[in-house]
Amino acid sequence: MASNISKFDLQGQSFKRNPHPTFAAMRAVGPVVPSKIMLLGKISFVTTHEATTAMLKDPEHFVVDARGAGHERQVGLKWWMPKSLHLLTQNMLGKDGDDHRRLRRLVDKAFHRKTVDSYVLSIRRVTDVLLDDLAASDDGDLVAHVARPLPLAVICDVLGLPQEDRPKFTRWMEGMSSVSNLMGFFRLFPALKHLSGYLREQFEARRRDPGDDLISALVQAEEEGDQLSEDELLAMCFLLFVAGHETTTHLISGGVLALLQNRQQLERLIGDWSLSLSATDELLRFVSPVQMTKPRFPIEDMDFFGVPLERGTALSGLLASANSDPDAFALPEQLDIGREKNRHLAFGGGPHLCLGLQLARTEMQILLEQLFQRYPDLGLGIADADLRWTGRIGIRALTKLPLAK
């Protein structure tokens, strides 16, 4: 594969505000664009919808565990990183084949459509309370008062974590989600340590007194010999805790902003709430809060969409670019809440398709309906130009979203 590194800014404010020109330029380079990013080093981005889909749905030739493609260790993990970080990365996102299927099977039932439906009333109640908090706030910040606490409360309910502990979770999650540079990376270690210790205490409590929650089910699976170790249990809960709330947080804030910036589409939704599911899927495509996948690695030298790849080359599917690919979507830079055959890749694809997709969709649908039924004339509390995005690569996330009723 060609060694020349293409330079594209995937972290700056102008890119976060409008990533479409950058993605178009990357697709013009080709379906595979070599690059280099902090901590991961050299990595190539798969830019088109067709190529990204093909990679994600081909576990026979692309693996997520770099050791299956000739590397000595998992890519991105350095010798100087603390043991706790190595441990928490040993979740099903970094597993292939039977190991991945075994771990996913243990939690799959908790995120089925039928199970998610049982949370609807709870999600509605929590959303109402949070919207009351938003209305009473001085800053009207949707991120702080709704987008962050809503998915956090929901995943805590799924895991069975006490409501009184949620302020601690919020602090820890803020520490983890603020990583945008090397210093921020080091600041996440204390949060990891606190969360790990807390989860281990919860495991022990469930062994003594199990309940009707996911942590109890996972602890029981461990004790019944379903090949789930204590370390795997910790890594699994950490994954569900982080992935179960952070992505939805950014979907909510980014989605509400997109509707406020596209008033005609918002009025269309307010006039017909049967469009809430297609609107949610379109916002997932349009916002693409998770912009790229974990790296994949070809297990052998191969030709991939006309690009020669060497075994072990690190590849990341650029989901946000795939979701704005004009070869896959008509007028992709326009928001269309009634878009049909919306084959977006916001949840990834293949065997690693996002486990919580139904839960995220449900939370977003409920939030949109309750927010805009209360405040149909809602607007931005600051100018578009004053909005700020986090600098984290791979995530499109507003730091704040002040609203005006």
Secondary structure, 3 states (H helix, E strand, C coil): CCCCCCCCCCCCHHHHHCCHHHHHHHHHHCCEEEEEECCCEEEEEECCHHHHHHHHCCCCCEECCHHHHCCCCCCCCCCCCCHHHHHHCCCHHHCCHHHHHHHHHHHHHHHCHHHHHCCHHHHHHHHHHHHHHHHHCCCCEHHHHHHCHHHHHHHHHHHCCCHHHHHHHHHHHHHHHCCCCHHHHHHHHHHHHHHHHHHHHHHHHHHHCCCCCHHHHHHHHHHCCCCCCHHHHHHHHHHHHHHCCHHHHHHHHHHHHHHHHCHHHHHHHHHCHHHHHHHHHHHHHHHCCECCCCCEEECCCEEECCEEECCCCCEEECHHHHCCCCCCCCCCCCCCCCCCCCCCCCCCCHHHCCCCHHHHHHHHHHHHHHHHHHCCCCEECCCHHHCCECCCCCECCECCCEEEC
